[in-house]
Amino acid sequence: MEESSSSSSATMLKLTASDYSIWKSRMEGILYCKDLYEPLQLLGQPKEKSDDAWSILNRKFVRQIRQWVDQSVLHHVA
């Protein structure tokens, strides 16, 4: 199932039980293009980011991922 909520994600597909490898590479690309890559790269909050800034970035990161996870597998995503 495809959605086109924005031009950069027009070809993005929702994660299902059978398409993780394709979904993962596309999701990484979207996260980098939207400057949401820090939570993906880092093990924790960088010292130069305030708690509020990190919290907001992390929420955007999680929201972007959840948008592209099909309901059939959503319960597997922490």
PyMOL Python script that loads the backbone (N, CA, C, O; Angstrom):
from pymol import cmd

cmd.read_pdbstr("""\
ATOM      1  N   MET A   1       0.835  -1.178   0.000  1.00  0.00           N
ATOM      2  CA  MET A   1       0.000   0.000   0.000  1.00  0.00           C
ATOM      3  C   MET A   1       0.879   1.239   0.000  1.00  0.00           C
ATOM      4  O   MET A   1       1.786   1.346   0.825  1.00  0.00           O
ATOM      5  N   GLU A   2       0.637   2.157  -0.885  1.00  0.00           N
ATOM      6  CA  GLU A   2       1.445   3.365  -0.971  1.00  0.00           C
ATOM      7  C   GLU A   2       0.606   4.577  -0.602  1.00  0.00           C
ATOM      8  O   GLU A   2      -0.604   4.604  -0.828  1.00  0.00           O
ATOM      9  N   GLU A   3       1.264   5.576  -0.032  1.00  0.00           N
ATOM     10  CA  GLU A   3       0.642   6.845   0.282  1.00  0.00           C
ATOM     11  C   GLU A   3       1.516   7.935  -0.281  1.00  0.00           C
ATOM     12  O   GLU A   3       2.703   7.721  -0.526  1.00  0.00           O
ATOM     13  N   SER A   4       0.945   9.097  -0.488  1.00  0.00           N
ATOM     14  CA  SER A   4       1.745  10.207  -0.999  1.00  0.00           C
ATOM     15  C   SER A   4       1.459  11.459  -0.195  1.00  0.00           C
ATOM     16  O   SER A   4       0.889  12.415  -0.722  1.00  0.00           O
ATOM     17  N   SER A   5       1.848  11.469   1.080  1.00  0.00           N
ATOM     18  CA  SER A   5       1.609  12.614   1.940  1.00  0.00           C
ATOM     19  C   SER A   5       2.559  13.762   1.658  1.00  0.00           C
ATOM     20  O   SER A   5       2.273  14.903   2.020  1.00  0.00           O
ATOM     21  N   SER A   6       3.684  13.478   1.019  1.00  0.00           N
ATOM     22  CA  SER A   6       4.606  14.532   0.613  1.00  0.00           C
ATOM     23  C   SER A   6       5.390  14.056  -0.594  1.00  0.00           C
ATOM     24  O   SER A   6       5.470  12.857  -0.862  1.00  0.00           O
ATOM     25  N   SER A   7       5.959  14.986  -1.309  1.00  0.00           N
ATOM     26  CA  SER A   7       6.654  14.603  -2.538  1.00  0.00           C
ATOM     27  C   SER A   7       7.865  13.721  -2.281  1.00  0.00           C
ATOM     28  O   SER A   7       8.167  12.855  -3.102  1.00  0.00           O
ATOM     29  N   SER A   8       8.583  13.913  -1.147  1.00  0.00           N
ATOM     30  CA  SER A   8       9.768  13.101  -0.883  1.00  0.00           C
ATOM     31  C   SER A   8       9.434  11.669  -0.503  1.00  0.00           C
ATOM     32  O   SER A   8      10.289  10.789  -0.597  1.00  0.00           O
ATOM     33  N   SER A   9       8.203  11.425  -0.073  1.00  0.00           N
ATOM     34  CA  SER A   9       7.842  10.075   0.339  1.00  0.00           C
ATOM     35  C   SER A   9       6.768   9.482  -0.570  1.00  0.00           C
ATOM     36  O   SER A   9       6.064   8.557  -0.164  1.00  0.00           O
ATOM     37  N   ALA A  10       6.634   9.992  -1.776  1.00  0.00           N
ATOM     38  CA  ALA A  10       5.598   9.537  -2.691  1.00  0.00           C
ATOM     39  C   ALA A  10       5.761   8.071  -3.059  1.00  0.00           C
ATOM     40  O   ALA A  10       4.765   7.418  -3.367  1.00  0.00           O
ATOM     41  N   THR A  11       6.969   7.527  -3.040  1.00  0.00           N
ATOM     42  CA  THR A  11       7.165   6.136  -3.396  1.00  0.00           C
ATOM     43  C   THR A  11       7.401   5.253  -2.175  1.00  0.00           C
ATOM     44  O   THR A  11       7.801   4.097  -2.316  1.00  0.00           O
ATOM     45  N   MET A  12       7.160   5.777  -0.994  1.00  0.00           N
ATOM     46  CA  MET A  12       7.359   5.003   0.229  1.00  0.00           C
ATOM     47  C   MET A  12       6.227   4.006   0.387  1.00  0.00           C
ATOM     48  O   MET A  12       5.077   4.291   0.054  1.00  0.00           O
ATOM     49  N   LEU A  13       6.568   2.833   0.901  1.00  0.00           N
ATOM     50  CA  LEU A  13       5.574   1.813   1.158  1.00  0.00           C
ATOM     51  C   LEU A  13       5.517   1.548   2.653  1.00  0.00           C
ATOM     52  O   LEU A  13       6.487   1.781   3.375  1.00  0.00           O
ATOM     53  N   LYS A  14       4.387   1.066   3.101  1.00  0.00           N
ATOM     54  CA  LYS A  14       4.232   0.758   4.515  1.00  0.00           C
ATOM     55  C   LYS A  14       4.917  -0.565   4.841  1.00  0.00           C
ATOM     56  O   LYS A  14       4.887  -1.507   4.049  1.00  0.00           O
ATOM     57  N   LEU A  15       5.526  -0.617   6.004  1.00  0.00           N
ATOM     58  CA  LEU A  15       6.179  -1.835   6.477  1.00  0.00           C
ATOM     59  C   LEU A  15       5.138  -2.904   6.737  1.00  0.00           C
ATOM     60  O   LEU A  15       4.146  -2.671   7.428  1.00  0.00           O
ATOM     61  N   THR A  16       5.375  -4.084   6.173  1.00  0.00           N
ATOM     62  CA  THR A  16       4.546  -5.255   6.439  1.00  0.00           C
ATOM     63  C   THR A  16       5.473  -6.391   6.858  1.00  0.00           C
ATOM     64  O   THR A  16       6.684  -6.204   6.976  1.00  0.00           O
ATOM     65  N   ALA A  17       4.912  -7.532   7.073  1.00  0.00           N
ATOM     66  CA  ALA A  17       5.709  -8.686   7.500  1.00  0.00           C
ATOM     67  C   ALA A  17       6.659  -9.179   6.408  1.00  0.00           C
ATOM     68  O   ALA A  17       7.566  -9.960   6.696  1.00  0.00           O
ATOM     69  N   SER A  18       6.474  -8.744   5.175  1.00  0.00           N
ATOM     70  CA  SER A  18       7.276  -9.316   4.089  1.00  0.00           C
ATOM     71  C   SER A  18       8.174  -8.340   3.332  1.00  0.00           C
ATOM     72  O   SER A  18       8.812  -8.735   2.356  1.00  0.00           O
ATOM     73  N   ASP A  19       8.243  -7.064   3.759  1.00  0.00           N
ATOM     74  CA  ASP A  19       9.021  -6.119   2.956  1.00  0.00           C
ATOM     75  C   ASP A  19      10.011  -5.294   3.772  1.00  0.00           C
ATOM     76  O   ASP A  19      10.313  -4.160   3.398  1.00  0.00           O
ATOM     77  N   TYR A  20      10.515  -5.827   4.860  1.00  0.00           N
ATOM     78  CA  TYR A  20      11.391  -5.050   5.742  1.00  0.00           C
ATOM     79  C   TYR A  20      12.642  -4.526   5.048  1.00  0.00           C
ATOM     80  O   TYR A  20      12.988  -3.359   5.227  1.00  0.00           O
ATOM     81  N   SER A  21      13.324  -5.342   4.270  1.00  0.00           N
ATOM     82  CA  SER A  21      14.598  -4.899   3.684  1.00  0.00           C
ATOM     83  C   SER A  21      14.415  -3.709   2.732  1.00  0.00           C
ATOM     84  O   SER A  21      15.242  -2.797   2.722  1.00  0.00           O
ATOM     85  N   ILE A  22      13.363  -3.712   1.951  1.00  0.00           N
ATOM     86  CA  ILE A  22      13.080  -2.581   1.061  1.00  0.00           C
ATOM     87  C   ILE A  22      12.650  -1.372   1.882  1.00  0.00           C
ATOM     88  O   ILE A  22      13.138  -0.264   1.660  1.00  0.00           O
ATOM     89  N   TRP A  23      11.736  -1.581   2.831  1.00  0.00           N
ATOM     90  CA  TRP A  23      11.227  -0.500   3.686  1.00  0.00           C
ATOM     91  C   TRP A  23      12.356   0.174   4.450  1.00  0.00           C
ATOM     92  O   TRP A  23      12.392   1.401   4.541  1.00  0.00           O
ATOM     93  N   LYS A  24      13.276  -0.606   5.001  1.00  0.00           N
ATOM     94  CA  LYS A  24      14.358  -0.064   5.825  1.00  0.00           C
ATOM     95  C   LYS A  24      15.212   0.920   5.039  1.00  0.00           C
ATOM     96  O   LYS A  24      15.488   2.017   5.524  1.00  0.00           O
ATOM     97  N   SER A  25      15.629   0.552   3.849  1.00  0.00           N
ATOM     98  CA  SER A  25      16.491   1.446   3.080  1.00  0.00           C
ATOM     99  C   SER A  25      15.747   2.710   2.666  1.00  0.00           C
ATOM    100  O   SER A  25      16.325   3.797   2.674  1.00  0.00           O
ATOM    101  N   ARG A  26      14.495   2.581   2.312  1.00  0.00           N
ATOM    102  CA  ARG A  26      13.708   3.767   1.957  1.00  0.00           C
ATOM    103  C   ARG A  26      13.474   4.659   3.178  1.00  0.00           C
ATOM    104  O   ARG A  26      13.533   5.884   3.074  1.00  0.00           O
ATOM    105  N   MET A  27      13.210   4.051   4.325  1.00  0.00           N
ATOM    106  CA  MET A  27      12.969   4.827   5.544  1.00  0.00           C
ATOM    107  C   MET A  27      14.231   5.589   5.957  1.00  0.00           C
ATOM    108  O   MET A  27      14.144   6.749   6.360  1.00  0.00           O
ATOM    109  N   GLU A  28      15.376   4.966   5.863  1.00  0.00           N
ATOM    110  CA  GLU A  28      16.629   5.660   6.183  1.00  0.00           C
ATOM    111  C   GLU A  28      16.805   6.875   5.288  1.00  0.00           C
ATOM    112  O   GLU A  28      17.220   7.933   5.761  1.00  0.00           O
ATOM    113  N   GLY A  29      16.499   6.741   4.013  1.00  0.00           N
ATOM    114  CA  GLY A  29      16.596   7.862   3.091  1.00  0.00           C
ATOM    115  C   GLY A  29      15.678   9.006   3.471  1.00  0.00           C
ATOM    116  O   GLY A  29      16.084  10.168   3.441  1.00  0.00           O
ATOM    117  N   ILE A  30      14.457   8.689   3.824  1.00  0.00           N
ATOM    118  CA  ILE A  30      13.502   9.723   4.245  1.00  0.00           C
ATOM    119  C   ILE A  30      13.987  10.418   5.506  1.00  0.00           C
ATOM    120  O   ILE A  30      13.928  11.644   5.599  1.00  0.00           O
ATOM    121  N   LEU A  31      14.468   9.646   6.483  1.00  0.00           N
ATOM    122  CA  LEU A  31      14.934  10.238   7.740  1.00  0.00           C
ATOM    123  C   LEU A  31      16.110  11.177   7.506  1.00  0.00           C
ATOM    124  O   LEU A  31      16.183  12.237   8.129  1.00  0.00           O
ATOM    125  N   TYR A  32      17.022  10.814   6.630  1.00  0.00           N
ATOM    126  CA  TYR A  32      18.158  11.684   6.322  1.00  0.00           C
ATOM    127  C   TYR A  32      17.698  12.938   5.583  1.00  0.00           C
ATOM    128  O   TYR A  32      18.164  14.035   5.889  1.00  0.00           O
ATOM    129  N   CYS A  33      16.804  12.796   4.628  1.00  0.00           N
ATOM    130  CA  CYS A  33      16.323  13.954   3.877  1.00  0.00           C
ATOM    131  C   CYS A  33      15.568  14.945   4.756  1.00  0.00           C
ATOM    132  O   CYS A  33      15.574  16.146   4.486  1.00  0.00           O
ATOM    133  N   LYS A  34      14.931  14.456   5.784  1.00  0.00           N
ATOM    134  CA  LYS A  34      14.165  15.322   6.688  1.00  0.00           C
ATOM    135  C   LYS A  34      14.983  15.739   7.911  1.00  0.00           C
ATOM    136  O   LYS A  34      14.425  16.280   8.865  1.00  0.00           O
ATOM    137  N   ASP A  35      16.289  15.498   7.897  1.00  0.00           N
ATOM    138  CA  ASP A  35      17.185  15.836   9.017  1.00  0.00           C
ATOM    139  C   ASP A  35      16.725  15.222  10.336  1.00  0.00           C
ATOM    140  O   ASP A  35      16.787  15.865  11.385  1.00  0.00           O
ATOM    141  N   LEU A  36      16.267  13.987  10.276  1.00  0.00           N
ATOM    142  CA  LEU A  36      15.826  13.259  11.466  1.00  0.00           C
ATOM    143  C   LEU A  36      16.734  12.060  11.733  1.00  0.00           C
ATOM    144  O   LEU A  36      16.295  11.067  12.313  1.00  0.00           O
ATOM    145  N   TYR A  37      17.978  12.147  11.319  1.00  0.00           N
ATOM    146  CA  TYR A  37      18.888  11.005  11.384  1.00  0.00           C
ATOM    147  C   TYR A  37      19.596  10.851  12.729  1.00  0.00           C
ATOM    148  O   TYR A  37      20.073   9.758  13.034  1.00  0.00           O
ATOM    149  N   GLU A  38      19.683  11.908  13.545  1.00  0.00           N
ATOM    150  CA  GLU A  38      20.458  11.811  14.787  1.00  0.00           C
ATOM    151  C   GLU A  38      20.000  10.684  15.712  1.00  0.00           C
ATOM    152  O   GLU A  38      20.850   9.957  16.225  1.00  0.00           O
ATOM    153  N   PRO A  39      18.698  10.504  15.949  1.00  0.00           N
ATOM    154  CA  PRO A  39      18.309   9.370  16.803  1.00  0.00           C
ATOM    155  C   PRO A  39      18.688   8.016  16.212  1.00  0.00           C
ATOM    156  O   PRO A  39      18.857   7.040  16.942  1.00  0.00           O
ATOM    157  N   LEU A  40      18.819   7.962  14.896  1.00  0.00           N
ATOM    158  CA  LEU A  40      19.212   6.724  14.217  1.00  0.00           C
ATOM    159  C   LEU A  40      20.693   6.439  14.416  1.00  0.00           C
ATOM    160  O   LEU A  40      21.085   5.281  14.559  1.00  0.00           O
ATOM    161  N   GLN A  41      21.518   7.478  14.428  1.00  0.00           N
ATOM    162  CA  GLN A  41      22.971   7.323  14.510  1.00  0.00           C
ATOM    163  C   GLN A  41      23.497   7.256  15.939  1.00  0.00           C
ATOM    164  O   GLN A  41      24.461   6.542  16.214  1.00  0.00           O
ATOM    165  N   LEU A  42      22.879   7.984  16.831  1.00  0.00           N
ATOM    166  CA  LEU A  42      23.436   8.151  18.171  1.00  0.00           C
ATOM    167  C   LEU A  42      22.817   7.168  19.163  1.00  0.00           C
ATOM    168  O   LEU A  42      21.677   6.733  18.996  1.00  0.00           O
ATOM    169  N   LEU A  43      23.579   6.832  20.185  1.00  0.00           N
ATOM    170  CA  LEU A  43      23.070   5.947  21.232  1.00  0.00           C
ATOM    171  C   LEU A  43      22.340   6.714  22.320  1.00  0.00           C
ATOM    172  O   LEU A  43      21.638   6.117  23.136  1.00  0.00           O
ATOM    173  N   GLY A  44      22.496   8.009  22.339  1.00  0.00           N
ATOM    174  CA  GLY A  44      21.844   8.831  23.343  1.00  0.00           C
ATOM    175  C   GLY A  44      21.834  10.278  22.920  1.00  0.00           C
ATOM    176  O   GLY A  44      22.257  10.629  21.819  1.00  0.00           O
ATOM    177  N   GLN A  45      21.346  11.104  23.807  1.00  0.00           N
ATOM    178  CA  GLN A  45      21.239  12.531  23.538  1.00  0.00           C
ATOM    179  C   GLN A  45      22.611  13.183  23.490  1.00  0.00           C
ATOM    180  O   GLN A  45      23.418  12.998  24.401  1.00  0.00           O
ATOM    181  N   PRO A  46      22.886  13.948  22.429  1.00  0.00           N
ATOM    182  CA  PRO A  46      24.162  14.654  22.368  1.00  0.00           C
ATOM    183  C   PRO A  46      24.214  15.764  23.420  1.00  0.00           C
ATOM    184  O   PRO A  46      23.185  16.354  23.751  1.00  0.00           O
ATOM    185  N   LYS A  47      25.393  16.043  23.938  1.00  0.00           N
ATOM    186  CA  LYS A  47      25.552  17.050  24.994  1.00  0.00           C
ATOM    187  C   LYS A  47      25.126  18.432  24.533  1.00  0.00           C
ATOM    188  O   LYS A  47      24.634  19.228  25.333  1.00  0.00           O
ATOM    189  N   GLU A  48      25.310  18.730  23.245  1.00  0.00           N
ATOM    190  CA  GLU A  48      24.994  20.070  22.758  1.00  0.00           C
ATOM    191  C   GLU A  48      23.503  20.313  22.537  1.00  0.00           C
ATOM    192  O   GLU A  48      23.111  21.448  22.264  1.00  0.00           O
ATOM    193  N   LYS A  49      22.661  19.289  22.645  1.00  0.00           N
ATOM    194  CA  LYS A  49      21.217  19.448  22.482  1.00  0.00           C
ATOM    195  C   LYS A  49      20.539  19.526  23.839  1.00  0.00           C
ATOM    196  O   LYS A  49      20.842  18.750  24.744  1.00  0.00           O
ATOM    197  N   SER A  50      19.624  20.468  23.967  1.00  0.00           N
ATOM    198  CA  SER A  50      18.843  20.572  25.206  1.00  0.00           C
ATOM    199  C   SER A  50      17.868  19.399  25.288  1.00  0.00           C
ATOM    200  O   SER A  50      17.579  18.742  24.288  1.00  0.00           O
ATOM    201  N   ASP A  51      17.372  19.152  26.487  1.00  0.00           N
ATOM    202  CA  ASP A  51      16.394  18.076  26.668  1.00  0.00           C
ATOM    203  C   ASP A  51      15.162  18.300  25.801  1.00  0.00           C
ATOM    204  O   ASP A  51      14.648  17.364  25.189  1.00  0.00           O
ATOM    205  N   ASP A  52      14.691  19.544  25.751  1.00  0.00           N
ATOM    206  CA  ASP A  52      13.506  19.855  24.950  1.00  0.00           C
ATOM    207  C   ASP A  52      13.757  19.636  23.463  1.00  0.00           C
ATOM    208  O   ASP A  52      12.925  19.051  22.770  1.00  0.00           O
ATOM    209  N   ALA A  53      14.898  20.100  22.975  1.00  0.00           N
ATOM    210  CA  ALA A  53      15.219  19.937  21.555  1.00  0.00           C
ATOM    211  C   ALA A  53      15.341  18.458  21.190  1.00  0.00           C
ATOM    212  O   ALA A  53      14.869  18.036  20.135  1.00  0.00           O
ATOM    213  N   TRP A  54      15.971  17.678  22.058  1.00  0.00           N
ATOM    214  CA  TRP A  54      16.125  16.244  21.800  1.00  0.00           C
ATOM    215  C   TRP A  54      14.773  15.536  21.831  1.00  0.00           C
ATOM    216  O   TRP A  54      14.504  14.667  21.002  1.00  0.00           O
ATOM    217  N   SER A  55      13.940  15.903  22.771  1.00  0.00           N
ATOM    218  CA  SER A  55      12.612  15.301  22.881  1.00  0.00           C
ATOM    219  C   SER A  55      11.783  15.567  21.631  1.00  0.00           C
ATOM    220  O   SER A  55      11.117  14.667  21.119  1.00  0.00           O
ATOM    221  N   ILE A  56      11.824  16.794  21.143  1.00  0.00           N
ATOM    222  CA  ILE A  56      11.074  17.142  19.934  1.00  0.00           C
ATOM    223  C   ILE A  56      11.612  16.387  18.725  1.00  0.00           C
ATOM    224  O   ILE A  56      10.834  15.850  17.936  1.00  0.00           O
ATOM    225  N   LEU A  57      12.929  16.341  18.571  1.00  0.00           N
ATOM    226  CA  LEU A  57      13.537  15.615  17.456  1.00  0.00           C
ATOM    227  C   LEU A  57      13.173  14.135  17.515  1.00  0.00           C
ATOM    228  O   LEU A  57      12.835  13.535  16.495  1.00  0.00           O
ATOM    229  N   ASN A  58      13.241  13.559  18.687  1.00  0.00           N
ATOM    230  CA  ASN A  58      12.926  12.145  18.848  1.00  0.00           C
ATOM    231  C   ASN A  58      11.454  11.863  18.516  1.00  0.00           C
ATOM    232  O   ASN A  58      11.143  10.851  17.886  1.00  0.00           O
ATOM    233  N   ARG A  59      10.566  12.740  18.931  1.00  0.00           N
ATOM    234  CA  ARG A  59       9.140  12.556  18.627  1.00  0.00           C
ATOM    235  C   ARG A  59       8.885  12.639  17.128  1.00  0.00           C
ATOM    236  O   ARG A  59       8.079  11.874  16.598  1.00  0.00           O
ATOM    237  N   LYS A  60       9.559  13.558  16.435  1.00  0.00           N
ATOM    238  CA  LYS A  60       9.427  13.654  14.980  1.00  0.00           C
ATOM    239  C   LYS A  60       9.949  12.389  14.305  1.00  0.00           C
ATOM    240  O   LYS A  60       9.352  11.884  13.355  1.00  0.00           O
ATOM    241  N   PHE A  61      11.069  11.889  14.811  1.00  0.00           N
ATOM    242  CA  PHE A  61      11.686  10.661  14.301  1.00  0.00           C
ATOM    243  C   PHE A  61      10.706   9.485  14.429  1.00  0.00           C
ATOM    244  O   PHE A  61      10.457   8.764  13.463  1.00  0.00           O
ATOM    245  N   VAL A  62      10.165   9.308  15.618  1.00  0.00           N
ATOM    246  CA  VAL A  62       9.232   8.199  15.875  1.00  0.00           C
ATOM    247  C   VAL A  62       7.969   8.358  15.037  1.00  0.00           C
ATOM    248  O   VAL A  62       7.464   7.380  14.485  1.00  0.00           O
ATOM    249  N   ARG A  63       7.460   9.574  14.937  1.00  0.00           N
ATOM    250  CA  ARG A  63       6.245   9.827  14.148  1.00  0.00           C
ATOM    251  C   ARG A  63       6.460   9.463  12.681  1.00  0.00           C
ATOM    252  O   ARG A  63       5.594   8.859  12.049  1.00  0.00           O
ATOM    253  N   GLN A  64       7.615   9.835  12.152  1.00  0.00           N
ATOM    254  CA  GLN A  64       7.905   9.538  10.754  1.00  0.00           C
ATOM    255  C   GLN A  64       7.926   8.034  10.515  1.00  0.00           C
ATOM    256  O   GLN A  64       7.418   7.563   9.498  1.00  0.00           O
ATOM    257  N   ILE A  65       8.501   7.285  11.430  1.00  0.00           N
ATOM    258  CA  ILE A  65       8.556   5.829  11.288  1.00  0.00           C
ATOM    259  C   ILE A  65       7.163   5.218  11.409  1.00  0.00           C
ATOM    260  O   ILE A  65       6.766   4.403  10.576  1.00  0.00           O
ATOM    261  N   ARG A  66       6.426   5.607  12.435  1.00  0.00           N
ATOM    262  CA  ARG A  66       5.085   5.039  12.644  1.00  0.00           C
ATOM    263  C   ARG A  66       4.149   5.302  11.481  1.00  0.00           C
ATOM    264  O   ARG A  66       3.264   4.492  11.204  1.00  0.00           O
ATOM    265  N   GLN A  67       4.330   6.417  10.800  1.00  0.00           N
ATOM    266  CA  GLN A  67       3.494   6.750   9.650  1.00  0.00           C
ATOM    267  C   GLN A  67       3.593   5.685   8.565  1.00  0.00           C
ATOM    268  O   GLN A  67       2.642   5.464   7.815  1.00  0.00           O
ATOM    269  N   TRP A  68       4.729   5.036   8.484  1.00  0.00           N
ATOM    270  CA  TRP A  68       4.976   4.076   7.412  1.00  0.00           C
ATOM    271  C   TRP A  68       5.045   2.634   7.901  1.00  0.00           C
ATOM    272  O   TRP A  68       5.725   1.798   7.306  1.00  0.00           O
ATOM    273  N   VAL A  69       4.333   2.352   8.994  1.00  0.00           N
ATOM    274  CA  VAL A  69       4.225   0.982   9.506  1.00  0.00           C
ATOM    275  C   VAL A  69       2.769   0.557   9.389  1.00  0.00           C
ATOM    276  O   VAL A  69       1.878   1.226   9.914  1.00  0.00           O
ATOM    277  N   ASP A  70       2.531  -0.535   8.715  1.00  0.00           N
ATOM    278  CA  ASP A  70       1.174  -1.038   8.533  1.00  0.00           C
ATOM    279  C   ASP A  70       0.595  -1.499   9.866  1.00  0.00           C
ATOM    280  O   ASP A  70       1.326  -1.985  10.729  1.00  0.00           O
ATOM    281  N   GLN A  71      -0.696  -1.349  10.032  1.00  0.00           N
ATOM    282  CA  GLN A  71      -1.358  -1.749  11.276  1.00  0.00           C
ATOM    283  C   GLN A  71      -1.151  -3.218  11.608  1.00  0.00           C
ATOM    284  O   GLN A  71      -1.161  -3.602  12.778  1.00  0.00           O
ATOM    285  N   SER A  72      -0.966  -4.023  10.603  1.00  0.00           N
ATOM    286  CA  SER A  72      -0.812  -5.458  10.833  1.00  0.00           C
ATOM    287  C   SER A  72       0.484  -5.801  11.596  1.00  0.00           C
ATOM    288  O   SER A  72       0.579  -6.876  12.189  1.00  0.00           O
ATOM    289  N   VAL A  73       1.468  -4.910  11.586  1.00  0.00           N
ATOM    290  CA  VAL A  73       2.732  -5.163  12.295  1.00  0.00           C
ATOM    291  C   VAL A  73       3.047  -4.079  13.327  1.00  0.00           C
ATOM    292  O   VAL A  73       4.107  -4.114  13.952  1.00  0.00           O
ATOM    293  N   LEU A  74       2.151  -3.129  13.509  1.00  0.00           N
ATOM    294  CA  LEU A  74       2.405  -2.014  14.416  1.00  0.00           C
ATOM    295  C   LEU A  74       2.693  -2.473  15.840  1.00  0.00           C
ATOM    296  O   LEU A  74       3.506  -1.860  16.532  1.00  0.00           O
ATOM    297  N   HIS A  75       2.049  -3.528  16.281  1.00  0.00           N
ATOM    298  CA  HIS A  75       2.269  -4.025  17.652  1.00  0.00           C
ATOM    299  C   HIS A  75       3.683  -4.580  17.857  1.00  0.00           C
ATOM    300  O   HIS A  75       4.092  -4.781  19.001  1.00  0.00           O
ATOM    301  N   HIS A  76       4.432  -4.831  16.797  1.00  0.00           N
ATOM    302  CA  HIS A  76       5.803  -5.307  16.902  1.00  0.00           C
ATOM    303  C   HIS A  76       6.820  -4.162  17.010  1.00  0.00           C
ATOM    304  O   HIS A  76       7.991  -4.396  17.310  1.00  0.00           O
ATOM    305  N   VAL A  77       6.372  -2.936  16.766  1.00  0.00           N
ATOM    306  CA  VAL A  77       7.268  -1.770  16.779  1.00  0.00           C
ATOM    307  C   VAL A  77       7.203  -1.113  18.149  1.00  0.00           C
ATOM    308  O   VAL A  77       6.142  -0.672  18.593  1.00  0.00           O
ATOM    309  N   ALA A  78       8.339  -1.056  18.805  1.00  0.00           N
ATOM    310  CA  ALA A  78       8.374  -0.450  20.146  1.00  0.00           C
ATOM    311  C   ALA A  78       8.504   1.046  20.044  1.00  0.00           C
ATOM    312  O   ALA A  78       8.550   1.734  21.064  1.00  0.00           O
TER     313      ALA A  78
END
""", "prot")
cmd.dss("prot")
cmd.show_as("cartoon", "prot")
cmd.util.cbc("prot")
cmd.orient("prot")
